[in-house]
Amino acid sequence: MSISRRTLLKAAAAMPALSLPGIVRAEAQTTLRFIPVIDLAFVDPIYSTAQVSRNHGFMVYDTLYGMSSSLQVSPQMLSGHTISGDGLQWDLSLRDGLFWHDGERVLARDCVASIRRWAARDGFGGELMEATNELSAADDRTIRFRLKRPFPLLPQALGKAAINACFMMPERLASQDPFKPLTEVIGSGPFRYLADERVQGARNAYAKFERYQPRTDGKPDWTAGPKIVHYDRVVWTTTPDAGTGVAALQTGEQDWQETTPHDLLPVIKAAGDIETRVLDPRGYACMLRLNHLQPPFDNPAIRRALLGAIDQSAFMTAVAGTDPAFQVSPIGYFAPGTPMASDVGLDVFRGPRNYDKVKADLKAAGYNGEKIVLLVPTNSLAQKPLGEIAVDSLRKAGMNVEYAGLDFAVVLQRQLKKDPLPQGGWSAAVGNWQGIDWLNPAGNTNIRGEGKVAGWYASTKMGELRSQWLAASELAEQQRICREIQAVAFEEIPYIPIGLYKQPTAYRKAITGILDGTAVFWNVRPA
């Protein structure tokens, strides 16, 4: 921990509450003040795979089903559903009292268009639509699926909280190109987005949607159950330096910081008026994404040889410190501790790294010193240290690496480029996903093998195995298939897993009701 960071926090802790501007004290009575992990670069959570866009999505939009912190799904916008005896027709019934933020009623045809737009971007959604003969609005309140074959995971697909979640939008927006980001934000969720208050790189604001009617049954649990809002406004203040954010918590200028540096936990706990906890024990799974279209990583032998240079524990220590409670390694292609995870292939990450051997293996595989452009979001609390370990590891392996430190939003855009390096392309990038994004082969978009996501991994074999998994009705059979999927992944290397860390959040004891899972803003209230 740096001395300057400690000094900043001590100074903040010593500052009396009365020194805050009066407007901050007054606003605190009706406003929840939140520090997101990074700025909201895209307000369209169907277009963007950024976690911050997903969190924004759950504020503004709603979903047909919700997911609990135990990963169970239940109706959310729906009153329920009926299934035909042969499992080939599902009728989903919208509950009463649903309105868009512009005052129009939510209709089934809006939801049909929303499902189609989502399915064009999401792997699980694509599987559902591939199994669907017809998706229609039988009437204003009934969404009808006529299936080619039974698809018992339909509620799980429509209700998952992982990226991309199936958010409902008005038909006029949902009918637009899913591969172009929407800029207008109209949902039916518990908050309205205040676009005129946005300050790029600094601020986003939301207001309670007065016409939102929470469910009357169940209990609040992540994105499931009643979404009861206790604040009139929520303001997100982007604070690139996490230490400055912690100081703002201590002075009372902010109420809640989404991600708090592990090295500051002792200082925070000593302050006494701030709580810290891990909202999701499944943590954040990290990856080194490789571009399969451009040399040298278009060569699978080179991708395999690079595994020997990867010390997952070094990556995780850079992000989460040395406390083993906050990191897990080695990991494979499914989140550790979840049903589909296994130890297949993990021996490649065990033991000390032998970089001389890796250099020889890379040369034998055909690496001849080609330049590698590594994309690193330098304004990301987690991804910047991941990038620093990645560039060091690749250079130790004898690779010719150019470190491309860029703004997070620029990295997201550049990863979509398929061009060669001289035309602004890229070779590798670091990334982190929530563990829930790596639960199964339908949800983990990075191993689907369709060649549609950044990295452009394509594999007929992986597609066949995924279809087998979707058809499997027994857990043991699903797990067997996932062991085979992981074996194939370690042969083809869609990307390199680099470990999992558990991320604490921090909030003032003046607020309570924060739910487990991801950062959601209903149920939160003054203590």
Helices and strands as residue ranges (DSSP letters): H 3-14, G 17-19, H 22-27, E 31-35, H 51-60, E 65-67, E 73-75, E 78-83, E 89-94, H 108-119, H 123-130, E 132-139, E 142-147, H 154-159, H 171-174, E 191-193, G 195-197, E 203-208, E 233-237, H 242-251, E 256-257, G 262-264, H 265-271, E 274-278, E 284-290, H 300-306, G 307-309, H 312-320, G 324-326, E 327-328, G 346-349, H 355-365, E 371-377, H 383-396, E 400-406, H 408-414, G 421-423, E 428-434, G 435-438, G 445-447, H 460-471, H 475-492, E 495-501, E 504-508, E 511-512, E 525-526
